[in-house]
Amino acid sequence: MKLIFVGSSRPEAIAQEYLRRGSRVNFAGMTLQNALLEGLFQHDNDLRVISSWDISPYPKVKQIFFQPENIEFKGRKDRYRFVGATNLPIINMLSKFFRIRKELKRQLKDEKKGNVIVYETYTPFLLAVATLRKRIAKAVVIVPDLPDYMHGSNNRIRMFFKNQNRNLINWCLKRFDGYVLLSEPMLEKLPIKAKSYIVMEGIFNPEFDEKPVEKEIARTIMYTGGVYSHRGTRLLLDAFKGLTAPNYRLWIRGDGDLKQEILDMAVKDPRITYFEPMGRKELLELERKATVMVNTTPSQDFTRYFFPSKNMEYLASGTPTIMFRLGCMPKEYDEYLYYVDGNDADALREKIIEVCEKSQEELNAFGDRARQFIIEKKNPFVQCKRILDFINTL
């Protein structure tokens, strides 16, 4: 039976092109989707992909109409279909729904029925599948984030439309057969209590041949991801201010409302380096050179309902990872992480000092164990087999 993946995946080269054109790019979501596709293709070489990219609307990206086209993926152009876009606010959402639905109908035309996997609770994707259920045998949605914790705003009008959108999402979700959640507590917030689900917190895809790298001599702390106060970036900045020893370094790669503040700090403190956008291969190499990686997200209510995908990348780098204790983290990760004993900048600073004072041999051994855990247990083949086995039980 035909298997179709609906989402917003795109090859990294295309994502980098749109980044240069001024578009936002959700690299975490793109990386997870591409890892999913890697694993699904390993199990089903005839998988079909229907993708609608997240492009910042006109005039930020100075193009309105994007034509549908087949994109080369895994050496073939007949398996990955970009449905195009009408890149105007609001109209873009409607355009995505109609384009995805049209392409789904076309691909299911010659089949009695097919199975569909949808990535994320995005209304155009969910609605396109929900309104074609008679043509679809089994429909499963992967839920990386909850609608209630996305695109927050206190504006009355925005809140009204957000509530209406949530009702529509819930209506769609009830028409799916199964759910892949990134954390167990997500179940509390979704209208799927009597439905089948599995928890699969993420995937790491070892895309590149990794050559040995030398660790930095200085004690180098690295963070990659959005640089926002609500993601704890300021906690890391405040923690580093208290590290007065000259052999400490802070490397940051990411974008967000704290970027300018970080650049200003780097001028005053040469121990701080801010990296401009780079390819994934180059970023992974930097992570492997660092002394420790830091996930800065502090424990909050919403952190029970997601899984920090950067943890997979951090652990797979072989560089020890420091993070706050989050309610979303499965216990099997505990022996591979250094948890902060608290939830503030002082506690983070103390943990950084504690870990960085360990010998490089001890840190290498700790990081290598974490890397093996991710490579062996969380690779695309293993994780996607769980998804496909789950679909077969529905």
C-alpha positions in Angstrom: 0.0 0.0 0.0 1.3 3.5 -0.9 2.8 5.5 1.9 2.7 9.3 1.7 4.5 11.8 4.0 3.0 15.3 4.2 5.1 18.1 5.8 7.4 21.0 5.3 10.7 19.2 4.8 13.3 20.5 2.3 16.9 19.8 1.4 19.4 21.9 3.4 20.7 23.6 0.3 17.3 25.0 -0.4 16.8 26.0 3.2 20.1 27.9 3.1 19.0 29.6 -0.1 15.8 30.9 1.4 17.6 32.0 4.6 19.9 34.2 2.4 16.7 35.6 0.8 15.5 36.7 4.2 13.1 33.9 5.0 12.7 32.3 8.4 13.9 28.6 8.5 12.9 26.2 11.3 16.1 24.2 11.2 15.1 22.0 14.1 11.9 21.0 12.3 13.6 20.5 9.0 16.3 18.3 10.6 13.8 16.1 12.3 11.7 15.7 9.1 14.7 14.9 7.0 15.7 12.3 9.5 12.2 10.8 9.4 12.4 10.7 5.6 15.8 9.0 5.8 14.4 6.3 8.0 11.1 5.9 6.1 13.0 5.5 2.8 15.2 2.8 4.3 12.0 0.8 5.0 9.9 1.8 2.0 11.8 2.8 -1.2 8.6 3.8 -2.8 7.6 6.5 -0.2 6.1 9.7 -1.7 6.7 13.1 -0.1 4.4 16.1 -0.4 5.9 19.2 0.9 4.8 22.8 1.5 7.7 25.0 2.7 7.5 27.5 5.4 8.5 30.8 3.6 8.3 34.2 5.2 5.5 36.1 3.5 5.9 38.9 0.9 7.5 41.5 1.1 10.1 39.9 3.4 10.7 37.4 0.7 10.2 39.3 -2.5 8.4 36.6 -4.4 4.7 35.9 -4.3 4.1 32.9 -6.6 6.1 29.7 -6.3 5.4 27.1 -8.9 5.0 23.4 -8.0 8.0 21.2 -8.9 9.6 17.9 -8.3 12.7 18.1 -6.1 15.6 15.7 -6.4 15.7 13.6 -3.2 17.8 10.5 -2.6 18.9 10.6 -6.2 15.3 10.6 -7.7 13.0 13.4 -8.8 9.7 11.4 -8.8 9.3 10.9 -5.0 9.4 14.5 -3.6 6.8 17.1 -4.7 6.9 20.7 -3.6 3.4 21.9 -4.1 4.3 25.6 -4.6 2.9 28.6 -2.8 1.0 31.9 -3.0 3.2 33.8 -0.6 0.8 36.4 0.9 -0.4 36.5 4.5 -3.6 34.5 5.2 -3.9 33.6 1.5 -0.8 31.5 1.9 -2.6 29.3 4.5 -5.6 28.7 2.1 -3.2 28.1 -0.8 -1.3 25.4 1.2 -4.5 23.6 2.1 -5.8 23.5 -1.5 -2.4 22.7 -3.0 -1.7 19.8 -0.5 -5.2 18.4 -1.0 -5.0 18.5 -4.8 -1.7 16.7 -4.7 -2.9 14.1 -2.3 -5.9 13.4 -4.5 -3.6 13.1 -7.5 -1.3 10.7 -5.8 -4.1 8.6 -4.4 -6.0 8.5 -7.8 -4.6 5.2 -9.0 -4.7 3.5 -5.6 -7.6 2.0 -3.8 -6.3 3.6 -0.6 -3.0 4.7 0.9 -1.5 5.4 4.3 -0.6 9.0 5.2 1.9 10.4 7.8 1.5 14.1 8.6 4.2 16.1 10.3 3.0 18.6 12.9 -0.4 20.0 13.9 -0.5 22.6 11.1 -4.0 23.4 10.0 -3.5 23.2 6.2 -1.9 19.8 6.4 -4.4 18.3 8.9 -7.4 19.7 7.1 -6.2 18.4 3.7 -6.0 14.9 5.1 -9.1 15.1 7.3 -11.3 16.0 4.3 -9.9 13.1 2.2 -10.3 10.3 4.8 -12.5 8.2 2.4 -9.4 7.8 0.2 -7.0 7.2 3.0 -6.6 3.8 4.8 -4.7 5.0 7.9 -3.8 8.5 8.8 -1.1 9.2 11.5 0.1 12.6 12.7 3.5 13.3 14.3 3.1 16.0 17.0 6.4 17.8 17.7 4.7 20.8 19.4 1.3 21.6 20.9 -1.0 24.2 19.2 -1.5 25.9 22.6 2.2 26.7 22.9 2.8 27.9 19.4 2.6 31.5 18.1 1.5 33.0 21.4 -0.1 36.5 21.5 -2.0 38.7 23.9 -3.7 40.6 21.1 -7.5 40.0 21.4 -8.1 39.6 17.7 -5.2 37.2 17.3 -6.3 35.3 20.4 -9.8 34.9 18.8 -8.4 33.5 15.6 -6.0 31.3 17.5 -8.9 29.8 19.5 -10.9 29.2 16.3 -7.8 27.6 14.7 -7.3 25.4 17.7 -11.0 24.2 17.4 -10.4 23.3 13.8 -7.1 21.5 14.6 -9.0 19.5 17.3 -11.7 18.6 14.8 -9.1 17.4 12.4 -7.1 15.4 15.0 -10.2 13.4 15.9 -10.2 12.1 12.3 -6.8 10.6 12.5 -6.2 6.9 13.5 -3.0 7.3 15.4 -0.5 9.8 16.9 3.2 9.9 17.4 4.0 12.2 20.4 7.3 13.6 21.4 6.5 13.4 25.1 4.0 11.4 27.2 2.5 14.5 28.9 1.3 15.8 25.5 -1.6 13.4 25.8 -3.1 15.7 28.5 -3.5 18.5 26.0 -4.8 16.7 22.9 -8.4 15.4 22.1 -7.2 11.8 21.5 -7.8 10.1 24.9 -9.3 6.9 23.4 -7.0 6.8 20.4 -3.8 4.9 19.8 -0.5 6.6 20.2 3.2 6.0 20.7 5.9 8.3 22.2 9.0 8.8 20.0 11.0 11.7 21.3 13.2 12.2 18.2 15.7 10.9 15.8 19.3 11.6 15.0 20.5 11.2 11.5 24.2 10.7 11.1 24.5 12.4 7.7 28.2 13.0 7.4 31.4 11.1 7.7 33.0 12.5 10.8 36.8 13.0 10.9 38.5 13.2 14.2 38.7 16.8 15.6 40.8 18.3 18.3 39.1 19.7 21.3 39.6 23.4 22.1 42.3 24.0 24.7 40.1 26.6 26.4 37.0 25.5 28.3 34.5 26.2 25.6 30.8 26.3 26.3 28.5 26.1 23.2 24.8 26.8 22.5 23.0 26.5 19.2 19.3 27.4 18.7 17.0 30.4 19.0 18.5 33.2 21.1 15.4 34.2 23.1 14.9 35.0 26.8 12.0 32.5 27.0 14.4 29.8 25.8 16.8 30.6 28.6 19.5 32.3 26.5 19.7 35.1 29.0 20.3 32.6 31.8 23.4 31.4 29.9 24.6 34.9 29.3 24.2 35.8 32.9 25.9 32.6 34.0 28.9 33.3 31.7 29.3 36.8 33.1 30.1 35.2 36.4 32.8 33.0 34.9 35.8 35.4 35.2 38.6 32.9 34.5 40.3 33.7 31.2 40.3 30.1 30.0 36.5 30.0 29.5 34.9 30.6 26.1 31.3 31.0 25.0 30.3 30.1 21.4 26.7 30.9 20.3 25.0 30.1 16.9 21.4 31.1 16.6 19.0 33.9 15.7 16.4 35.8 17.8 15.7 38.9 19.8 18.9 38.6 21.9 21.2 38.5 18.9 22.2 42.2 19.1 22.8 42.0 22.8 25.1 39.0 22.3 27.0 40.9 19.6 27.4 43.8 22.0 28.7 41.5 24.7 31.2 39.9 22.3 32.7 43.3 21.6 33.2 43.9 25.3 34.3 40.4 26.1 36.5 38.7 23.5 35.9 35.3 25.1 32.4 35.4 23.5 32.0 34.4 19.8 28.8 34.7 17.9 28.7 32.6 14.7 26.7 33.7 11.6 24.6 31.1 9.8 26.6 28.1 8.5 25.9 24.7 7.0 24.9 21.8 9.2 28.2 19.9 8.6 30.2 22.9 9.8 28.0 23.4 12.8 28.3 19.8 13.9 32.1 20.0 13.6 32.1 23.0 16.0 29.9 21.1 18.5 32.5 18.3 18.5 35.3 20.8 19.3 33.5 22.4 22.3 34.1 21.3 25.9 30.4 21.2 26.8 27.0 21.8 25.0 24.3 23.7 27.0 20.6 23.4 26.5 19.4 26.6 28.1 15.7 25.9 28.3 14.7 26.2 32.0 12.0 24.1 33.5 8.5 25.6 32.9 5.0 24.4 32.4 5.3 24.1 28.7 8.5 22.1 28.8 6.5 19.0 29.8 4.9 19.1 26.4 7.8 19.0 23.9 11.1 17.3 23.4 14.2 19.5 22.8 15.4 18.1 19.5 18.7 19.8 19.8 19.5 17.2 22.6 19.8 14.5 20.0 22.3 16.5 18.1 24.2 17.6 21.2 24.5 14.0 22.6 25.4 12.6 19.2 28.3 15.1 18.9 30.1 13.2 21.7 30.5 16.5 23.6 28.9 16.3 27.1 25.6 18.1 27.5 24.4 20.2 30.4 20.7 21.0 30.7 18.0 21.8 33.2 15.7 19.0 34.4 12.6 19.1 32.1 9.4 17.1 32.6 9.6 15.9 29.0 12.8 13.9 29.3 12.5 10.1 29.4 14.5 8.5 32.3 16.6 6.5 29.9 18.5 9.8 29.1 19.5 10.5 32.7 22.8 8.7 32.7 23.9 10.6 29.6 23.3 14.1 30.7 24.6 16.5 33.3 21.5 18.1 35.0 21.6 21.5 36.6 20.7 21.4 40.3 18.3 24.4 40.1 16.5 26.6 37.6 18.5 29.9 37.5 21.7 31.4 36.2 23.7 30.7 39.4 22.8 27.0 39.3 23.7 26.8 35.7 27.1 28.5 36.3 27.9 26.1 39.1 27.2 23.1 36.9 29.3 24.5 34.1 32.2 25.0 36.5 31.7 21.5 38.0 31.7 19.8 34.5 34.5 21.9 33.0 36.8 21.1 35.9 36.7 17.4 35.0 39.6 15.9 33.1 39.3 15.8 29.3 39.6 12.0 29.5 36.6 11.8 31.8 34.6 14.2 29.6 35.5 12.2 26.4 34.4 8.9 28.0 31.1 10.5 29.2 30.4 12.0 25.8 31.3 8.8 23.9 28.8 6.8 25.9 26.0 9.3 25.2 26.9 9.3 21.5 26.7 5.5 21.3 23.3 5.6 23.0 22.0 8.0 20.4 23.6 6.3 17.3 22.4 2.8 18.3 19.0 3.5 19.8 17.7 6.7 18.1 18.8 6.4 14.5 16.4 6.8 11.6 16.1 3.0 10.8 15.2 2.1 14.4 12.8 5.0 15.1 11.0 4.8 11.8 10.5 1.0 12.2 8.6 1.9 15.4 6.3 4.2 13.5 5.6 1.7 10.7 5.0 -1.1 13.1 2.6 1.2 15.0 0.7 2.0 11.7 0.4 -1.8 11.0 -1.3 -2.2 14.4 -4.1 0.3 13.7 
